[in-house]
Amino acid sequence: MDPAEHPSGFAVPEEFHLLCMLFNIGVITPEKSLTTKEISERIRMEVAAIESFLPKLIQEGYIMVSKTDFTDKYYVTPDGIRKVLSSYS
């Protein structure tokens, strides 16, 4: 099955796939936030692709930016967690 395809058979937008991957690796609190490079290494997705999907996820309130030592780190918000979990029901 295509990684961007939901078990129901419907196509899933790539940004939602990223959101699910972040949830699955536990990036769900500011303390567990990761840089785009760290995310890329863990989920094996190109940094450029991650950076292209983040603005929409941030705009929708599913991802939050945590600024630490002049570095942007990202994590899934409670709304993002609900969005991911709602796809399983």
PDB file of N, CA, C and O in Angstrom:
ATOM      1  N   MET A   1       0.848  -1.186   0.000  1.00  0.00           N
ATOM      2  CA  MET A   1       0.000   0.000   0.000  1.00  0.00           C
ATOM      3  C   MET A   1       0.885   1.238   0.000  1.00  0.00           C
ATOM      4  O   MET A   1       1.902   1.299   0.691  1.00  0.00           O
ATOM      5  N   ASP A   2       0.479   2.209  -0.780  1.00  0.00           N
ATOM      6  CA  ASP A   2       1.170   3.489  -0.843  1.00  0.00           C
ATOM      7  C   ASP A   2       1.198   4.102   0.555  1.00  0.00           C
ATOM      8  O   ASP A   2       0.160   4.145   1.215  1.00  0.00           O
ATOM      9  N   PRO A   3       2.368   4.584   1.036  1.00  0.00           N
ATOM     10  CA  PRO A   3       2.428   5.149   2.385  1.00  0.00           C
ATOM     11  C   PRO A   3       1.511   6.343   2.577  1.00  0.00           C
ATOM     12  O   PRO A   3       1.176   6.684   3.712  1.00  0.00           O
ATOM     13  N   ALA A   4       1.103   6.978   1.502  1.00  0.00           N
ATOM     14  CA  ALA A   4       0.214   8.137   1.617  1.00  0.00           C
ATOM     15  C   ALA A   4      -1.238   7.723   1.425  1.00  0.00           C
ATOM     16  O   ALA A   4      -2.096   8.564   1.159  1.00  0.00           O
ATOM     17  N   GLU A   5      -1.514   6.436   1.559  1.00  0.00           N
ATOM     18  CA  GLU A   5      -2.882   5.957   1.387  1.00  0.00           C
ATOM     19  C   GLU A   5      -3.425   5.464   2.720  1.00  0.00           C
ATOM     20  O   GLU A   5      -2.757   4.716   3.434  1.00  0.00           O
ATOM     21  N   HIS A   6      -4.604   5.877   3.041  1.00  0.00           N
ATOM     22  CA  HIS A   6      -5.282   5.482   4.274  1.00  0.00           C
ATOM     23  C   HIS A   6      -5.745   4.035   4.120  1.00  0.00           C
ATOM     24  O   HIS A   6      -6.033   3.609   3.002  1.00  0.00           O
ATOM     25  N   PRO A   7      -5.828   3.258   5.219  1.00  0.00           N
ATOM     26  CA  PRO A   7      -6.298   1.876   5.123  1.00  0.00           C
ATOM     27  C   PRO A   7      -7.650   1.745   4.426  1.00  0.00           C
ATOM     28  O   PRO A   7      -7.966   0.685   3.886  1.00  0.00           O
ATOM     29  N   SER A   8      -8.438   2.796   4.431  1.00  0.00           N
ATOM     30  CA  SER A   8      -9.742   2.751   3.772  1.00  0.00           C
ATOM     31  C   SER A   8      -9.606   2.762   2.248  1.00  0.00           C
ATOM     32  O   SER A   8     -10.576   2.514   1.533  1.00  0.00           O
ATOM     33  N   GLY A   9      -8.396   3.052   1.753  1.00  0.00           N
ATOM     34  CA  GLY A   9      -8.181   3.100   0.319  1.00  0.00           C
ATOM     35  C   GLY A   9      -8.191   4.507  -0.247  1.00  0.00           C
ATOM     36  O   GLY A   9      -7.879   4.699  -1.422  1.00  0.00           O
ATOM     37  N   PHE A  10      -8.543   5.494   0.561  1.00  0.00           N
ATOM     38  CA  PHE A  10      -8.577   6.879   0.101  1.00  0.00           C
ATOM     39  C   PHE A  10      -7.185   7.487   0.185  1.00  0.00           C
ATOM     40  O   PHE A  10      -6.417   7.186   1.099  1.00  0.00           O
ATOM     41  N   ALA A  11      -6.875   8.331  -0.760  1.00  0.00           N
ATOM     42  CA  ALA A  11      -5.584   9.017  -0.750  1.00  0.00           C
ATOM     43  C   ALA A  11      -5.529   9.976   0.434  1.00  0.00           C
ATOM     44  O   ALA A  11      -6.529  10.601   0.787  1.00  0.00           O
ATOM     45  N   VAL A  12      -4.366  10.083   1.033  1.00  0.00           N
ATOM     46  CA  VAL A  12      -4.150  10.958   2.187  1.00  0.00           C
ATOM     47  C   VAL A  12      -3.132  12.016   1.784  1.00  0.00           C
ATOM     48  O   VAL A  12      -2.082  11.678   1.237  1.00  0.00           O
ATOM     49  N   PRO A  13      -3.420  13.287   2.042  1.00  0.00           N
ATOM     50  CA  PRO A  13      -2.439  14.333   1.707  1.00  0.00           C
ATOM     51  C   PRO A  13      -1.101  14.071   2.401  1.00  0.00           C
ATOM     52  O   PRO A  13      -1.057  13.580   3.529  1.00  0.00           O
ATOM     53  N   GLU A  14      -0.027  14.404   1.715  1.00  0.00           N
ATOM     54  CA  GLU A  14       1.310  14.168   2.257  1.00  0.00           C
ATOM     55  C   GLU A  14       1.532  14.863   3.600  1.00  0.00           C
ATOM     56  O   GLU A  14       2.225  14.329   4.465  1.00  0.00           O
ATOM     57  N   GLU A  15       0.946  16.055   3.781  1.00  0.00           N
ATOM     58  CA  GLU A  15       1.147  16.734   5.069  1.00  0.00           C
ATOM     59  C   GLU A  15       0.495  15.952   6.205  1.00  0.00           C
ATOM     60  O   GLU A  15       0.999  15.963   7.327  1.00  0.00           O
ATOM     61  N   PHE A  16      -0.621  15.272   5.929  1.00  0.00           N
ATOM     62  CA  PHE A  16      -1.247  14.440   6.958  1.00  0.00           C
ATOM     63  C   PHE A  16      -0.371  13.226   7.252  1.00  0.00           C
ATOM     64  O   PHE A  16      -0.289  12.782   8.397  1.00  0.00           O
ATOM     65  N   HIS A  17       0.270  12.698   6.242  1.00  0.00           N
ATOM     66  CA  HIS A  17       1.210  11.584   6.435  1.00  0.00           C
ATOM     67  C   HIS A  17       2.340  12.029   7.373  1.00  0.00           C
ATOM     68  O   HIS A  17       2.725  11.287   8.277  1.00  0.00           O
ATOM     69  N   LEU A  18       2.865  13.230   7.159  1.00  0.00           N
ATOM     70  CA  LEU A  18       3.912  13.761   8.042  1.00  0.00           C
ATOM     71  C   LEU A  18       3.384  13.893   9.462  1.00  0.00           C
ATOM     72  O   LEU A  18       4.063  13.510  10.414  1.00  0.00           O
ATOM     73  N   LEU A  19       2.181  14.432   9.613  1.00  0.00           N
ATOM     74  CA  LEU A  19       1.581  14.577  10.939  1.00  0.00           C
ATOM     75  C   LEU A  19       1.493  13.220  11.639  1.00  0.00           C
ATOM     76  O   LEU A  19       1.836  13.108  12.816  1.00  0.00           O
ATOM     77  N   CYS A  20       1.043  12.208  10.936  1.00  0.00           N
ATOM     78  CA  CYS A  20       0.939  10.854  11.506  1.00  0.00           C
ATOM     79  C   CYS A  20       2.305  10.316  11.910  1.00  0.00           C
ATOM     80  O   CYS A  20       2.449   9.704  12.969  1.00  0.00           O
ATOM     81  N   MET A  21       3.304  10.544  11.069  1.00  0.00           N
ATOM     82  CA  MET A  21       4.654  10.062  11.381  1.00  0.00           C
ATOM     83  C   MET A  21       5.203  10.749  12.628  1.00  0.00           C
ATOM     84  O   MET A  21       5.826  10.100  13.468  1.00  0.00           O
ATOM     85  N   LEU A  22       4.981  12.042  12.754  1.00  0.00           N
ATOM     86  CA  LEU A  22       5.444  12.759  13.948  1.00  0.00           C
ATOM     87  C   LEU A  22       4.749  12.230  15.195  1.00  0.00           C
ATOM     88  O   LEU A  22       5.379  12.051  16.237  1.00  0.00           O
ATOM     89  N   PHE A  23       3.467  11.984  15.086  1.00  0.00           N
ATOM     90  CA  PHE A  23       2.722  11.398  16.199  1.00  0.00           C
ATOM     91  C   PHE A  23       3.290  10.021  16.545  1.00  0.00           C
ATOM     92  O   PHE A  23       3.501   9.705  17.717  1.00  0.00           O
ATOM     93  N   ASN A  24       3.530   9.220  15.537  1.00  0.00           N
ATOM     94  CA  ASN A  24       4.012   7.849  15.755  1.00  0.00           C
ATOM     95  C   ASN A  24       5.380   7.785  16.411  1.00  0.00           C
ATOM     96  O   ASN A  24       5.663   6.845  17.153  1.00  0.00           O
ATOM     97  N   ILE A  25       6.235   8.768  16.153  1.00  0.00           N
ATOM     98  CA  ILE A  25       7.560   8.762  16.795  1.00  0.00           C
ATOM     99  C   ILE A  25       7.561   9.528  18.116  1.00  0.00           C
ATOM    100  O   ILE A  25       8.611   9.694  18.737  1.00  0.00           O
ATOM    101  N   GLY A  26       6.388   9.995  18.546  1.00  0.00           N
ATOM    102  CA  GLY A  26       6.262  10.587  19.875  1.00  0.00           C
ATOM    103  C   GLY A  26       6.638  12.044  20.008  1.00  0.00           C
ATOM    104  O   GLY A  26       6.965  12.500  21.103  1.00  0.00           O
ATOM    105  N   VAL A  27       6.599  12.785  18.911  1.00  0.00           N
ATOM    106  CA  VAL A  27       6.948  14.210  18.942  1.00  0.00           C
ATOM    107  C   VAL A  27       5.679  14.992  19.298  1.00  0.00           C
ATOM    108  O   VAL A  27       5.100  15.671  18.450  1.00  0.00           O
ATOM    109  N   ILE A  28       5.256  14.889  20.566  1.00  0.00           N
ATOM    110  CA  ILE A  28       3.949  15.413  20.957  1.00  0.00           C
ATOM    111  C   ILE A  28       3.988  16.417  22.108  1.00  0.00           C
ATOM    112  O   ILE A  28       2.943  16.799  22.635  1.00  0.00           O
ATOM    113  N   THR A  29       5.171  16.839  22.492  1.00  0.00           N
ATOM    114  CA  THR A  29       5.301  17.865  23.533  1.00  0.00           C
ATOM    115  C   THR A  29       6.486  18.766  23.172  1.00  0.00           C
ATOM    116  O   THR A  29       7.357  18.365  22.399  1.00  0.00           O
ATOM    117  N   PRO A  30       6.521  19.974  23.725  1.00  0.00           N
ATOM    118  CA  PRO A  30       7.673  20.848  23.450  1.00  0.00           C
ATOM    119  C   PRO A  30       9.003  20.193  23.840  1.00  0.00           C
ATOM    120  O   PRO A  30      10.018  20.399  23.176  1.00  0.00           O
ATOM    121  N   GLU A  31       8.991  19.414  24.908  1.00  0.00           N
ATOM    122  CA  GLU A  31      10.218  18.752  25.364  1.00  0.00           C
ATOM    123  C   GLU A  31      10.709  17.686  24.382  1.00  0.00           C
ATOM    124  O   GLU A  31      11.894  17.355  24.357  1.00  0.00           O
ATOM    125  N   LYS A  32       9.807  17.161  23.590  1.00  0.00           N
ATOM    126  CA  LYS A  32      10.161  16.117  22.622  1.00  0.00           C
ATOM    127  C   LYS A  32      10.256  16.659  21.191  1.00  0.00           C
ATOM    128  O   LYS A  32      10.392  15.886  20.243  1.00  0.00           O
ATOM    129  N   SER A  33      10.184  17.974  21.038  1.00  0.00           N
ATOM    130  CA  SER A  33      10.202  18.579  19.709  1.00  0.00           C
ATOM    131  C   SER A  33      11.535  18.309  19.007  1.00  0.00           C
ATOM    132  O   SER A  33      12.566  18.108  19.649  1.00  0.00           O
ATOM    133  N   LEU A  34      11.485  18.310  17.675  1.00  0.00           N
ATOM    134  CA  LEU A  34      12.654  18.010  16.856  1.00  0.00           C
ATOM    135  C   LEU A  34      12.827  19.048  15.750  1.00  0.00           C
ATOM    136  O   LEU A  34      11.865  19.685  15.322  1.00  0.00           O
ATOM    137  N   THR A  35      14.059  19.204  15.302  1.00  0.00           N
ATOM    138  CA  THR A  35      14.339  20.050  14.149  1.00  0.00           C
ATOM    139  C   THR A  35      13.937  19.294  12.879  1.00  0.00           C
ATOM    140  O   THR A  35      13.683  18.090  12.918  1.00  0.00           O
ATOM    141  N   THR A  36      13.883  20.004  11.771  1.00  0.00           N
ATOM    142  CA  THR A  36      13.542  19.330  10.513  1.00  0.00           C
ATOM    143  C   THR A  36      14.595  18.278  10.157  1.00  0.00           C
ATOM    144  O   THR A  36      14.260  17.230   9.605  1.00  0.00           O
ATOM    145  N   LYS A  37      15.834  18.546  10.461  1.00  0.00           N
ATOM    146  CA  LYS A  37      16.896  17.562  10.182  1.00  0.00           C
ATOM    147  C   LYS A  37      16.694  16.310  11.028  1.00  0.00           C
ATOM    148  O   LYS A  37      16.814  15.193  10.524  1.00  0.00           O
ATOM    149  N   GLU A  38      16.388  16.489  12.310  1.00  0.00           N
ATOM    150  CA  GLU A  38      16.152  15.336  13.186  1.00  0.00           C
ATOM    151  C   GLU A  38      14.925  14.542  12.733  1.00  0.00           C
ATOM    152  O   GLU A  38      14.928  13.311  12.752  1.00  0.00           O
ATOM    153  N   ILE A  39      13.879  15.262  12.327  1.00  0.00           N
ATOM    154  CA  ILE A  39      12.677  14.596  11.818  1.00  0.00           C
ATOM    155  C   ILE A  39      13.041  13.782  10.574  1.00  0.00           C
ATOM    156  O   ILE A  39      12.650  12.621  10.451  1.00  0.00           O
ATOM    157  N   SER A  40      13.778  14.386   9.669  1.00  0.00           N
ATOM    158  CA  SER A  40      14.190  13.736   8.431  1.00  0.00           C
ATOM    159  C   SER A  40      14.937  12.431   8.709  1.00  0.00           C
ATOM    160  O   SER A  40      14.686  11.411   8.068  1.00  0.00           O
ATOM    161  N   GLU A  41      15.843  12.477   9.659  1.00  0.00           N
ATOM    162  CA  GLU A  41      16.627  11.288  10.002  1.00  0.00           C
ATOM    163  C   GLU A  41      15.758  10.174  10.581  1.00  0.00           C
ATOM    164  O   GLU A  41      16.000   8.996  10.321  1.00  0.00           O
ATOM    165  N   ARG A  42      14.744  10.549  11.368  1.00  0.00           N
ATOM    166  CA  ARG A  42      13.913   9.538  12.029  1.00  0.00           C
ATOM    167  C   ARG A  42      12.850   8.929  11.118  1.00  0.00           C
ATOM    168  O   ARG A  42      12.536   7.744  11.234  1.00  0.00           O
ATOM    169  N   ILE A  43      12.293   9.737  10.211  1.00  0.00           N
ATOM    170  CA  ILE A  43      11.200   9.208   9.388  1.00  0.00           C
ATOM    171  C   ILE A  43      11.607   8.993   7.933  1.00  0.00           C
ATOM    172  O   ILE A  43      10.797   8.567   7.109  1.00  0.00           O
ATOM    173  N   ARG A  44      12.860   9.288   7.628  1.00  0.00           N
ATOM    174  CA  ARG A  44      13.382   9.079   6.276  1.00  0.00           C
ATOM    175  C   ARG A  44      12.563   9.810   5.204  1.00  0.00           C
ATOM    176  O   ARG A  44      12.124   9.237   4.206  1.00  0.00           O
ATOM    177  N   MET A  45      12.388  11.095   5.469  1.00  0.00           N
ATOM    178  CA  MET A  45      11.730  11.982   4.509  1.00  0.00           C
ATOM    179  C   MET A  45      12.686  13.154   4.284  1.00  0.00           C
ATOM    180  O   MET A  45      13.341  13.614   5.220  1.00  0.00           O
ATOM    181  N   GLU A  46      12.761  13.621   3.072  1.00  0.00           N
ATOM    182  CA  GLU A  46      13.663  14.729   2.749  1.00  0.00           C
ATOM    183  C   GLU A  46      13.291  15.987   3.543  1.00  0.00           C
ATOM    184  O   GLU A  46      12.112  16.277   3.744  1.00  0.00           O
ATOM    185  N   VAL A  47      14.302  16.721   3.985  1.00  0.00           N
ATOM    186  CA  VAL A  47      14.089  17.960   4.727  1.00  0.00           C
ATOM    187  C   VAL A  47      13.237  18.928   3.912  1.00  0.00           C
ATOM    188  O   VAL A  47      12.345  19.576   4.458  1.00  0.00           O
ATOM    189  N   ALA A  48      13.502  19.031   2.619  1.00  0.00           N
ATOM    190  CA  ALA A  48      12.745  19.957   1.769  1.00  0.00           C
ATOM    191  C   ALA A  48      11.260  19.609   1.764  1.00  0.00           C
ATOM    192  O   ALA A  48      10.414  20.503   1.784  1.00  0.00           O
ATOM    193  N   ALA A  49      10.939  18.327   1.737  1.00  0.00           N
ATOM    194  CA  ALA A  49       9.541  17.902   1.762  1.00  0.00           C
ATOM    195  C   ALA A  49       8.910  18.264   3.104  1.00  0.00           C
ATOM    196  O   ALA A  49       7.796  18.786   3.153  1.00  0.00           O
ATOM    197  N   ILE A  50       9.615  17.990   4.169  1.00  0.00           N
ATOM    198  CA  ILE A  50       9.114  18.325   5.514  1.00  0.00           C
ATOM    199  C   ILE A  50       8.842  19.818   5.597  1.00  0.00           C
ATOM    200  O   ILE A  50       7.780  20.239   6.056  1.00  0.00           O
ATOM    201  N   GLU A  51       9.804  20.617   5.151  1.00  0.00           N
ATOM    202  CA  GLU A  51       9.657  22.070   5.218  1.00  0.00           C
ATOM    203  C   GLU A  51       8.515  22.576   4.341  1.00  0.00           C
ATOM    204  O   GLU A  51       7.938  23.625   4.625  1.00  0.00           O
ATOM    205  N   SER A  52       8.184  21.847   3.285  1.00  0.00           N
ATOM    206  CA  SER A  52       7.071  22.277   2.437  1.00  0.00           C
ATOM    207  C   SER A  52       5.714  21.952   3.064  1.00  0.00           C
ATOM    208  O   SER A  52       4.729  22.635   2.784  1.00  0.00           O
ATOM    209  N   PHE A  53       5.650  20.919   3.910  1.00  0.00           N
ATOM    210  CA  PHE A  53       4.386  20.515   4.537  1.00  0.00           C
ATOM    211  C   PHE A  53       4.122  21.241   5.858  1.00  0.00           C
ATOM    212  O   PHE A  53       2.964  21.413   6.241  1.00  0.00           O
ATOM    213  N   LEU A  54       5.164  21.666   6.552  1.00  0.00           N
ATOM    214  CA  LEU A  54       4.992  22.278   7.876  1.00  0.00           C
ATOM    215  C   LEU A  54       4.119  23.533   7.894  1.00  0.00           C
ATOM    216  O   LEU A  54       3.293  23.658   8.799  1.00  0.00           O
ATOM    217  N   PRO A  55       4.251  24.469   6.954  1.00  0.00           N
ATOM    218  CA  PRO A  55       3.439  25.689   7.043  1.00  0.00           C
ATOM    219  C   PRO A  55       1.928  25.408   7.113  1.00  0.00           C
ATOM    220  O   PRO A  55       1.221  26.035   7.903  1.00  0.00           O
ATOM    221  N   LYS A  56       1.440  24.489   6.307  1.00  0.00           N
ATOM    222  CA  LYS A  56       0.007  24.182   6.330  1.00  0.00           C
ATOM    223  C   LYS A  56      -0.388  23.535   7.656  1.00  0.00           C
ATOM    224  O   LYS A  56      -1.436  23.857   8.214  1.00  0.00           O
ATOM    225  N   LEU A  57       0.441  22.629   8.161  1.00  0.00           N
ATOM    226  CA  LEU A  57       0.142  21.975   9.440  1.00  0.00           C
ATOM    227  C   LEU A  57       0.172  22.976  10.594  1.00  0.00           C
ATOM    228  O   LEU A  57      -0.625  22.878  11.526  1.00  0.00           O
ATOM    229  N   ILE A  58       1.086  23.928  10.528  1.00  0.00           N
ATOM    230  CA  ILE A  58       1.154  24.982  11.551  1.00  0.00           C
ATOM    231  C   ILE A  58      -0.072  25.879  11.440  1.00  0.00           C
ATOM    232  O   ILE A  58      -0.694  26.214  12.448  1.00  0.00           O
ATOM    233  N   GLN A  59      -0.419  26.265  10.223  1.00  0.00           N
ATOM    234  CA  GLN A  59      -1.582  27.126  10.002  1.00  0.00           C
ATOM    235  C   GLN A  59      -2.860  26.463  10.519  1.00  0.00           C
ATOM    236  O   GLN A  59      -3.723  27.142  11.076  1.00  0.00           O
ATOM    237  N   GLU A  60      -2.990  25.170  10.344  1.00  0.00           N
ATOM    238  CA  GLU A  60      -4.181  24.447  10.796  1.00  0.00           C
ATOM    239  C   GLU A  60      -4.160  24.155  12.297  1.00  0.00           C
ATOM    240  O   GLU A  60      -5.140  23.654  12.849  1.00  0.00           O
ATOM    241  N   GLY A  61      -3.041  24.470  12.954  1.00  0.00           N
ATOM    242  CA  GLY A  61      -2.940  24.276  14.399  1.00  0.00           C
ATOM    243  C   GLY A  61      -2.578  22.864  14.812  1.00  0.00           C
ATOM    244  O   GLY A  61      -2.758  22.494  15.972  1.00  0.00           O
ATOM    245  N   TYR A  62      -2.067  22.064  13.877  1.00  0.00           N
ATOM    246  CA  TYR A  62      -1.717  20.676  14.171  1.00  0.00           C
ATOM    247  C   TYR A  62      -0.270  20.514  14.617  1.00  0.00           C
ATOM    248  O   TYR A  62       0.084  19.533  15.271  1.00  0.00           O
ATOM    249  N   ILE A  63       0.560  21.485  14.257  1.00  0.00           N
ATOM    250  CA  ILE A  63       1.980  21.486  14.616  1.00  0.00           C
ATOM    251  C   ILE A  63       2.291  22.829  15.254  1.00  0.00           C
ATOM    252  O   ILE A  63       1.753  23.859  14.848  1.00  0.00           O
ATOM    253  N   MET A  64       3.162  22.813  16.257  1.00  0.00           N
ATOM    254  CA  MET A  64       3.593  24.033  16.921  1.00  0.00           C
ATOM    255  C   MET A  64       5.111  24.128  16.799  1.00  0.00           C
ATOM    256  O   MET A  64       5.813  23.117  16.777  1.00  0.00           O
ATOM    257  N   VAL A  65       5.599  25.356  16.721  1.00  0.00           N
ATOM    258  CA  VAL A  65       7.040  25.612  16.661  1.00  0.00           C
ATOM    259  C   VAL A  65       7.527  25.950  18.059  1.00  0.00           C
ATOM    260  O   VAL A  65       6.935  26.772  18.758  1.00  0.00           O
ATOM    261  N   SER A  66       8.606  25.308  18.451  1.00  0.00           N
ATOM    262  CA  SER A  66       9.263  25.588  19.719  1.00  0.00           C
ATOM    263  C   SER A  66      10.645  26.131  19.383  1.00  0.00           C
ATOM    264  O   SER A  66      11.451  25.444  18.756  1.00  0.00           O
ATOM    265  N   LYS A  67      10.917  27.355  19.797  1.00  0.00           N
ATOM    266  CA  LYS A  67      12.221  27.955  19.501  1.00  0.00           C
ATOM    267  C   LYS A  67      13.154  27.729  20.684  1.00  0.00           C
ATOM    268  O   LYS A  67      12.903  28.185  21.799  1.00  0.00           O
ATOM    269  N   THR A  68      14.247  27.004  20.403  1.00  0.00           N
ATOM    270  CA  THR A  68      15.215  26.675  21.433  1.00  0.00           C
ATOM    271  C   THR A  68      16.605  27.001  20.915  1.00  0.00           C
ATOM    272  O   THR A  68      17.006  26.506  19.862  1.00  0.00           O
ATOM    273  N   ASP A  69      17.337  27.821  21.639  1.00  0.00           N
ATOM    274  CA  ASP A  69      18.707  28.166  21.234  1.00  0.00           C
ATOM    275  C   ASP A  69      18.782  28.578  19.768  1.00  0.00           C
ATOM    276  O   ASP A  69      19.651  28.115  19.029  1.00  0.00           O
ATOM    277  N   PHE A  70      17.867  29.451  19.352  1.00  0.00           N
ATOM    278  CA  PHE A  70      17.833  29.973  17.986  1.00  0.00           C
ATOM    279  C   PHE A  70      17.535  28.897  16.933  1.00  0.00           C
ATOM    280  O   PHE A  70      17.812  29.085  15.749  1.00  0.00           O
ATOM    281  N   THR A  71      16.974  27.781  17.375  1.00  0.00           N
ATOM    282  CA  THR A  71      16.639  26.682  16.476  1.00  0.00           C
ATOM    283  C   THR A  71      15.152  26.413  16.540  1.00  0.00           C
ATOM    284  O   THR A  71      14.575  26.348  17.625  1.00  0.00           O
ATOM    285  N   ASP A  72      14.527  26.256  15.387  1.00  0.00           N
ATOM    286  CA  ASP A  72      13.114  25.900  15.349  1.00  0.00           C
ATOM    287  C   ASP A  72      12.968  24.396  15.493  1.00  0.00           C
ATOM    288  O   ASP A  72      13.594  23.619  14.773  1.00  0.00           O
ATOM    289  N   LYS A  73      12.128  24.007  16.436  1.00  0.00           N
ATOM    290  CA  LYS A  73      11.803  22.597  16.638  1.00  0.00           C
ATOM    291  C   LYS A  73      10.285  22.483  16.566  1.00  0.00           C
ATOM    292  O   LYS A  73       9.566  23.432  16.878  1.00  0.00           O
ATOM    293  N   TYR A  74       9.811  21.326  16.157  1.00  0.00           N
ATOM    294  CA  TYR A  74       8.393  21.137  15.881  1.00  0.00           C
ATOM    295  C   TYR A  74       7.830  19.960  16.670  1.00  0.00           C
ATOM    296  O   TYR A  74       8.517  18.971  16.927  1.00  0.00           O
ATOM    297  N   TYR A  75       6.546  20.098  17.050  1.00  0.00           N
ATOM    298  CA  TYR A  75       5.863  19.003  17.737  1.00  0.00           C
ATOM    299  C   TYR A  75       4.371  19.060  17.422  1.00  0.00           C
ATOM    300  O   TYR A  75       3.841  20.098  17.026  1.00  0.00           O
ATOM    301  N   VAL A  76       3.716  17.933  17.605  1.00  0.00           N
ATOM    302  CA  VAL A  76       2.287  17.804  17.332  1.00  0.00           C
ATOM    303  C   VAL A  76       1.500  18.393  18.503  1.00  0.00           C
ATOM    304  O   VAL A  76       1.784  18.094  19.663  1.00  0.00           O
ATOM    305  N   THR A  77       0.520  19.224  18.195  1.00  0.00           N
ATOM    306  CA  THR A  77      -0.333  19.841  19.221  1.00  0.00           C
ATOM    307  C   THR A  77      -1.451  18.879  19.621  1.00  0.00           C
ATOM    308  O   THR A  77      -1.659  17.863  18.957  1.00  0.00           O
ATOM    309  N   PRO A  78      -2.169  19.189  20.697  1.00  0.00           N
ATOM    310  CA  PRO A  78      -3.327  18.363  21.051  1.00  0.00           C
ATOM    311  C   PRO A  78      -4.344  18.248  19.905  1.00  0.00           C
ATOM    312  O   PRO A  78      -4.931  17.184  19.709  1.00  0.00           O
ATOM    313  N   ASP A  79      -4.558  19.345  19.141  1.00  0.00           N
ATOM    314  CA  ASP A  79      -5.453  19.271  17.980  1.00  0.00           C
ATOM    315  C   ASP A  79      -4.896  18.320  16.920  1.00  0.00           C
ATOM    316  O   ASP A  79      -5.650  17.591  16.275  1.00  0.00           O
ATOM    317  N   GLY A  80      -3.586  18.331  16.745  1.00  0.00           N
ATOM    318  CA  GLY A  80      -2.951  17.418  15.796  1.00  0.00           C
ATOM    319  C   GLY A  80      -3.100  15.974  16.230  1.00  0.00           C
ATOM    320  O   GLY A  80      -3.335  15.091  15.405  1.00  0.00           O
ATOM    321  N   ILE A  81      -2.962  15.732  17.530  1.00  0.00           N
ATOM    322  CA  ILE A  81      -3.146  14.381  18.061  1.00  0.00           C
ATOM    323  C   ILE A  81      -4.574  13.918  17.813  1.00  0.00           C
ATOM    324  O   ILE A  81      -4.798  12.783  17.391  1.00  0.00           O
ATOM    325  N   ARG A  82      -5.537  14.792  18.075  1.00  0.00           N
ATOM    326  CA  ARG A  82      -6.946  14.439  17.821  1.00  0.00           C
ATOM    327  C   ARG A  82      -7.191  14.148  16.339  1.00  0.00           C
ATOM    328  O   ARG A  82      -7.933  13.228  15.996  1.00  0.00           O
ATOM    329  N   LYS A  83      -6.565  14.935  15.470  1.00  0.00           N
ATOM    330  CA  LYS A  83      -6.717  14.725  14.024  1.00  0.00           C
ATOM    331  C   LYS A  83      -6.197  13.337  13.628  1.00  0.00           C
ATOM    332  O   LYS A  83      -6.857  12.613  12.883  1.00  0.00           O
ATOM    333  N   VAL A  84      -5.031  12.978  14.125  1.00  0.00           N
ATOM    334  CA  VAL A  84      -4.459  11.663  13.814  1.00  0.00           C
ATOM    335  C   VAL A  84      -5.364  10.559  14.362  1.00  0.00           C
ATOM    336  O   VAL A  84      -5.697   9.615  13.646  1.00  0.00           O
ATOM    337  N   LEU A  85      -5.754  10.677  15.616  1.00  0.00           N
ATOM    338  CA  LEU A  85      -6.568   9.628  16.230  1.00  0.00           C
ATOM    339  C   LEU A  85      -7.933   9.503  15.575  1.00  0.00           C
ATOM    340  O   LEU A  85      -8.499   8.410  15.533  1.00  0.00           O
ATOM    341  N   SER A  86      -8.472  10.603  15.064  1.00  0.00           N
ATOM    342  CA  SER A  86      -9.783  10.542  14.413  1.00  0.00           C
ATOM    343  C   SER A  86      -9.714   9.754  13.100  1.00  0.00           C
ATOM    344  O   SER A  86     -10.736   9.256  12.626  1.00  0.00           O
ATOM    345  N   SER A  87      -8.543   9.640  12.522  1.00  0.00           N
ATOM    346  CA  SER A  87      -8.405   8.883  11.271  1.00  0.00           C
ATOM    347  C   SER A  87      -8.491   7.382  11.512  1.00  0.00           C
ATOM    348  O   SER A  87      -8.682   6.609  10.573  1.00  0.00           O
ATOM    349  N   TYR A  88      -8.350   6.967  12.772  1.00  0.00           N
ATOM    350  CA  TYR A  88      -8.421   5.550  13.106  1.00  0.00           C
ATOM    351  C   TYR A  88      -9.827   5.105  13.463  1.00  0.00           C
ATOM    352  O   TYR A  88     -10.068   3.918  13.684  1.00  0.00           O
ATOM    353  N   SER A  89     -10.763   6.056  13.523  1.00  0.00           N
ATOM    354  CA  SER A  89     -12.128   5.676  13.921  1.00  0.00           C
ATOM    355  C   SER A  89     -13.065   5.663  12.755  1.00  0.00           C
ATOM    356  O   SER A  89     -14.248   5.365  12.918  1.00  0.00           O
TER     357      SER A  89
END
